[in-house]
Amino acid sequence: MHRKDIKLIRAVLPAHETFHYFPDREAVWLLAQWMPEAAPVRELRQTSFGRLLERPSVRPLVAKSGGILRRPEVLALARGDWRKDGVAEIAWGQGARFFDRTLAPWGTGKNDYGWAQISRPGGNLVLQVNFPAEHQALFHHHLPREARKDLELPLHPVQRTGLPTMAWVRMDICLQTGTALIEEVQSDWFRTLSWRIEALRRAKTRRREMRTFADYQSRVLTTYGKDWPRATMLAALILLREELGIRDVWMHQAWSGPVLKIIPGTPPPVSLYTALPKAFCFEPTIDPPPFLLAPARKNLRRLRRDKRPEFWRLRFS
């Protein structure tokens, strides 16, 4: 991604923005992207996105529809328009939470881009989903303020001040073609929390500190652990589709991303590159993003020796 495009996007979009999420909000949002203004439910069930009608967040709308589902009502829930009748009841009933969304750059833009784990020379735009304000009380109830540094990796793109970053997604975006590639979805916070507890468990003289971290882990996982991957992915797709007008989004397959980005050592969690894109209706494809065809030609040839789908793709157009 060109550095000038990263600067442009960060210049025109708010530095901080509230992002709300309730479980399975992505199904309502995806349905709103594809359905017509109004359609019989029985006809929608026959479409390629008909399976979204069975998702938990959509079923209450279907039940109240009288057999005709209307896009404005679906869109109201997807966007959190609390003024619409019944929207707040549905969202809050499912546990809506309000996160802080911020943007950051990643990568040097030099030819030596392997260390940054990006697919072509340039950089990435990072979308950070930061914990809600109420997390601060939970964190400080269990842990001292200085414990934050133990849960943030120093070389990763997280917010260092203000609300800590729950998770982030790195994206390569081509504004000229209206296409994007999701390079990585990750949460340092939950991963390093587990590492910290395991290290304290091995240090038998630090049992009290270990129990303190374990108590915090139990609470934070119960509150945010299940939803962070989908909340982070949805925040990224809303940015790409609604704010930048992106039509096609790609994502790496679990096996192909490490090959294309030349990632040594332990690969990222498989579930983030299998179950997560499936939940968002991505389809497997052998076709790469068009902006990778030239700069990543050599590595793409390495992928095709495997004769498996190399990417996931989500089409909005």
Secondary structure, DSSP 8 states (H G I E B T S, - for coil): --HHHHHHHHHHS-SEEEEEE-TTHHHHHHHHHHS-SEEEHHHHTTSTTGGGGGSTTTHHHHHHTTTEEEHHHHHHHHHT-TTSTTHHHHHHHTT-EEEEEEEEEE---SS--GGGT-SSSS-EEEEEEE--THHHHHHHHHS-GGGGGGGS-TTS----SSS-EEEEEEEEEETTTTEEEEEEEE-HHHHHHHHHHHHHHHSGGGHHHHHHHHHHHHHHIIIIITTHHHHHHHHHHHIIIIIT---EEEEE-TTHHHHHHT--SS---GGGGTHHHHHTT-EEES---GGGTTTTHHHHHHHHTS-S--EEEEE--
